[in-house]
Amino acid sequence: MKLPSINIIFKEAGLTAVKRGERGGVVLILKDTIGSGVNNPITIYSSADIPDSLSDTSKEQINLALIGYENTPKKVLAYINSATDYKDAQKYLETVKWDYIAVPDIADADIAAFATWIKGLRDNKDIKVKAVLPNCASDHEGIINFAVQNIKTQNKTYSTKEYCSRISGLLAGTPLNISATYAPLAEVLDCDHMTKDECNTAIDSGKFILINDGSKVKVGRAINSLVTTTKDKGEDFKKIKIIDIMDQIHDDIKKVADDNYIGKVSNSYDNKCLLTTSIGGYFEELELEELLDKDKNKVSIDLDGQKAYLESIGVDTSSMKEIDIKEANTKDKVFLAANIKILDAIEDISFNVSI
């Protein structure tokens, strides 16, 4: 059995990557009671979809998320939670697609545990989602540590927790080909003032902050809470834009493989090569969309992973050549390795002027 259509599907996924990445989905867990005849969670595409039965506070939080940035979020999923914990909400949310989450009335004592759940989804369950949490120094790319107080608008001054919904919507409404760095928040009149050194210290410690530049309030730098870099997670992993692109690539490849490869074609060497070629074509489309750097993205059979698997099932690889390992029968397992270079947005400009 061959793999006749997967290449076309990957190509289409690459062609539509920027369009699909224009608007992400936001989840809000809101402390409220659900009205009769209203399904929980509530799917909201615009303010017209907000049920009248919700409290004014819940309506306000949903409307904050709907503001977005360059675009509005694709949708807001409002999970109405009357329980004292988040177990039911979390169980449900593991089964649906979304990108960012906020819990505007989360108790301080629950923040760390909620962050641990998000990290577990990303690291252990292969669910690439992000949370905007208040004052949460998680040191992880899946957690945005929103750390701004006294956010003043014309009608109200918001706390850090209350404005996490707004930041979730802003990030979900940021297209993949730009960054949310310096994104203006037109409705905000002022926030806590920090010196440049204080801003730099906050950003270096993984805090997502807002700054007042004298004429407007805007995002300082669009970073997550990651501060500790490793060989596997370098400086790029601190950038929300980079992580969003990585997450979309992950989800695209996983979806196409799930829908068109797993359980549907024989796991032969030829089909593995066809799969790598198809993914390579997908990368080429992302290069054209200026999400990946041109000619710097490769995918191949993971020789080390394949070798380790063969040895784990009792195959002696000591005398096997590289091609023998690549062509070996790996039963129902596929081991691929990719090296990609994601294009960042321009955020720092240095230049000299001579007169």
C-alpha positions in Angstrom: 0.0 0.0 0.0 1.4 3.4 -1.0 0.9 6.9 0.3 -0.6 8.7 -2.7 -2.5 11.6 -1.0 -0.5 12.6 2.1 1.9 14.8 0.2 -1.0 16.9 -1.2 -2.5 17.2 2.3 0.7 18.3 3.8 1.2 20.9 1.0 -2.3 22.2 1.7 -1.6 22.4 5.4 1.5 24.5 4.6 -0.4 26.8 2.3 -3.1 27.5 4.9 -0.8 27.7 7.9 -0.7 31.5 8.1 -4.5 31.8 7.5 -5.2 29.2 10.2 -2.8 30.8 12.6 -4.4 34.2 12.3 -6.9 33.4 15.1 -6.6 31.0 18.0 -9.1 29.7 20.4 -9.5 31.0 24.0 -10.9 29.1 27.0 -12.1 31.0 30.0 -13.1 29.2 33.2 -15.6 31.4 34.9 -17.1 31.1 38.3 -20.8 31.5 37.6 -24.1 29.5 37.3 -25.3 28.3 34.0 -28.8 29.3 32.9 -31.5 26.9 31.9 -31.3 25.9 28.3 -27.6 26.9 28.0 -25.0 24.2 27.3 -21.8 24.2 29.2 -19.3 25.1 27.9 -20.6 28.1 25.9 -19.1 28.6 22.5 -18.9 32.4 21.7 -17.8 34.0 18.5 -19.0 37.5 19.2 -20.6 39.4 22.1 -24.0 38.6 20.6 -23.5 35.0 21.6 -23.1 35.7 25.3 -26.1 34.4 27.2 -28.1 37.0 29.2 -28.1 34.6 32.1 -24.4 35.1 32.8 -23.3 37.5 35.5 -22.0 41.0 34.5 -18.6 39.9 35.6 -18.6 36.9 33.3 -19.8 38.9 30.4 -17.1 41.5 31.0 -14.4 38.8 31.0 -15.7 37.3 27.8 -15.8 40.7 26.1 -12.2 41.4 27.2 -11.0 38.2 25.5 -12.9 39.0 22.4 -11.0 42.3 21.8 -8.0 40.3 20.5 -5.2 42.1 18.7 -4.7 42.1 14.9 -7.7 39.7 14.8 -10.3 38.6 17.3 -9.9 35.1 18.7 -11.4 32.3 16.6 -13.8 31.7 19.4 -14.1 31.9 23.2 -15.1 28.7 25.0 -16.6 29.8 28.3 -16.6 26.9 30.8 -18.9 27.8 33.7 -17.5 26.3 36.8 -19.5 26.2 40.0 -17.3 23.6 41.7 -14.6 24.4 44.3 -11.9 22.9 42.0 -11.2 22.5 38.3 -11.2 18.8 37.9 -14.3 18.6 35.7 -13.3 21.5 33.6 -9.8 20.1 33.1 -11.1 16.7 32.2 -13.4 18.2 29.5 -10.7 20.5 28.2 -8.4 17.6 27.5 -10.8 16.5 24.8 -11.3 19.6 22.8 -9.1 22.0 20.7 -8.0 25.3 22.1 -4.9 27.5 22.3 -4.9 29.8 25.3 -6.7 29.6 28.7 -7.3 32.1 31.5 -9.0 31.7 34.9 -9.8 35.3 36.0 -11.0 34.4 39.5 -8.4 31.7 40.3 -7.3 31.6 44.0 -3.7 32.2 44.7 -3.4 28.8 46.3 -4.6 27.1 43.0 -2.3 28.9 40.5 0.7 26.6 40.9 -1.4 23.4 40.5 -3.1 24.8 37.5 0.2 25.6 35.9 1.3 22.0 36.6 -1.7 20.8 34.8 -0.8 22.8 31.7 2.8 21.7 31.8 1.6 18.1 32.1 -0.6 18.5 29.0 2.3 19.8 27.0 5.1 17.6 28.3 3.3 14.3 28.9 0.0 14.2 26.9 1.2 15.9 23.7 -1.5 18.6 24.0 0.1 21.9 23.0 -1.8 24.6 24.9 -0.8 27.7 26.9 -2.1 29.4 30.0 -2.0 33.1 31.0 -1.7 33.0 34.7 -1.2 35.9 37.3 2.2 36.2 38.9 3.1 32.6 38.1 6.9 32.1 37.7 6.7 28.6 36.2 9.8 28.7 34.1 8.0 26.9 31.3 7.1 27.8 27.7 3.5 26.8 28.2 2.8 29.4 31.0 2.6 33.2 30.3 3.4 34.9 33.6 1.3 38.0 33.5 2.7 40.4 36.1 1.0 43.8 35.9 -1.1 45.5 38.5 -3.5 48.5 38.5 -4.5 48.3 34.8 -6.6 51.5 34.4 -9.3 51.9 31.8 -11.9 54.6 31.4 -14.5 52.7 33.6 -12.5 50.4 35.8 -9.1 49.5 37.3 -8.4 45.8 36.8 -6.3 43.5 38.9 -3.7 41.1 37.4 -6.1 38.2 37.6 -8.9 40.1 36.0 -6.9 41.1 32.9 -5.5 37.6 32.1 -8.6 37.1 29.9 -7.6 40.2 27.8 -4.1 38.9 27.4 -5.3 35.5 26.4 -7.5 37.0 23.7 -4.7 39.3 22.5 -2.3 36.4 22.1 -4.9 34.3 20.3 -5.6 37.2 18.0 -1.9 37.6 17.0 -1.1 36.1 13.6 1.8 33.7 13.4 3.8 36.0 11.2 4.0 38.8 13.7 4.8 39.1 17.4 2.7 40.6 20.2 5.7 42.6 21.3 4.7 46.3 21.6 1.1 45.4 20.8 -1.0 48.4 22.0 -3.9 48.1 24.3 -6.1 51.0 23.2 -8.5 50.7 26.1 -5.8 50.9 28.8 -5.1 54.4 30.0 -2.3 53.5 32.4 -0.7 50.8 34.5 2.0 50.5 37.1 5.1 52.5 35.9 8.5 50.9 35.8 11.9 52.3 34.9 13.7 50.8 31.9 16.0 48.8 34.2 12.9 47.5 36.1 11.3 46.5 32.8 14.4 44.6 31.7 14.7 42.8 35.0 11.1 41.8 34.9 11.4 40.5 31.3 14.6 38.6 32.1 12.7 36.9 34.9 10.1 35.7 32.5 7.3 38.2 33.3 4.9 39.4 30.6 4.5 43.1 31.4 2.7 46.1 30.0 4.6 49.4 29.7 3.5 53.0 29.3 5.7 54.8 26.7 4.2 58.2 27.4 1.6 58.0 24.7 0.1 54.5 25.0 0.1 51.3 27.0 1.6 48.4 25.2 3.0 44.9 25.7 6.7 45.0 26.8 7.9 41.9 25.1 5.8 38.8 24.1 7.6 36.2 26.2 6.5 33.2 28.3 7.8 32.3 31.8 10.7 30.2 30.6 14.0 31.5 32.0 16.2 28.4 32.4 17.6 27.4 29.0 19.0 24.0 28.1 20.4 22.2 25.1 16.9 21.2 24.0 15.2 24.5 25.0 17.3 27.5 24.0 16.6 31.3 24.1 14.0 31.0 21.2 11.7 29.0 23.5 11.1 32.1 25.5 9.3 33.8 22.6 5.5 33.3 22.4 5.6 33.7 18.6 8.2 30.9 18.3 6.2 28.5 20.5 2.9 29.3 18.7 4.5 28.3 15.4 6.1 25.2 16.9 2.7 24.2 18.3 1.0 24.7 14.9 3.7 22.6 13.1 3.3 19.9 15.8 -0.5 19.9 15.5 -0.4 19.9 11.6 2.0 17.0 11.4 0.1 15.0 14.1 -3.3 15.6 12.5 -2.2 14.7 8.9 -0.4 11.6 10.2 -3.3 10.6 12.4 -5.8 11.1 9.6 -3.9 9.7 6.7 -1.0 7.5 7.9 -1.5 5.8 11.2 -3.3 2.5 10.7 -3.8 3.2 7.0 -0.5 2.3 5.3 2.1 -0.4 5.8 5.1 0.7 7.9 7.7 0.0 5.1 10.9 1.9 4.5 9.5 3.3 1.3 6.4 4.7 3.0 8.6 6.2 5.8 10.6 7.9 3.0 7.4 9.2 1.4 6.3 10.6 4.8 9.5 12.4 5.3 9.3 13.8 1.7 5.8 15.0 2.4 6.7 16.7 5.7 9.7 18.3 3.8 7.2 19.7 1.3 5.1 21.1 4.1 8.2 22.8 5.5 8.9 24.4 2.1 5.4 25.9 2.1 6.0 27.3 5.5 9.2 28.9 4.1 7.2 30.6 1.4 4.8 31.8 4.1 7.9 33.3 5.9 7.3 31.2 9.0 10.5 29.2 8.5 13.9 30.3 7.3 14.5 29.3 3.7 16.5 26.2 2.9 17.2 25.5 6.6 14.5 22.9 7.4 15.1 19.2 7.1 13.3 16.0 8.2 14.7 12.4 8.0 14.4 9.0 9.7 15.7 9.3 13.2 18.7 7.0 13.1 19.4 7.2 16.8 15.8 6.6 17.8 15.4 3.7 15.3 18.6 2.1 16.6 17.5 2.4 20.2 14.2 0.9 19.4 15.7 -2.1 17.6 18.0 -2.7 20.5 15.1 -2.5 22.9 13.4 -5.4 21.1 16.5 -7.5 21.1 18.1 -6.7 17.7 21.9 -6.7 17.6 22.8 -3.5 15.8 26.5 -3.7 16.4 27.3 -4.9 12.8 24.5 -3.1 11.0 25.3 -0.3 8.6 23.4 3.0 8.7 21.2 2.0 5.7 20.4 -1.3 7.4 19.2 0.5 10.5 17.1 2.9 8.4 15.5 0.1 6.4 14.9 -2.2 9.5 11.4 -3.3 10.4 10.2 -1.2 13.3 6.8 -2.9 13.6 4.3 -0.1 14.2 6.7 2.5 15.3 8.0 5.5 13.2 11.0 7.5 14.2 11.5 10.9 12.5 13.8 13.7 13.3 13.4 17.3 12.1 15.6 20.4 12.3 13.8 23.6 11.6 14.6 27.3 11.8 11.6 29.4 12.7 11.6 33.1 11.7 11.2 35.5 14.5 9.7 39.0 14.3 12.0 42.0 14.3 12.0 43.2 17.9 15.5 44.8 18.5 17.0 47.3 16.0 20.4 48.8 16.5 21.9 51.4 14.2 24.4 54.2 14.1 23.8 57.7 12.6 26.7 59.8 11.5 26.3 63.4 10.7 
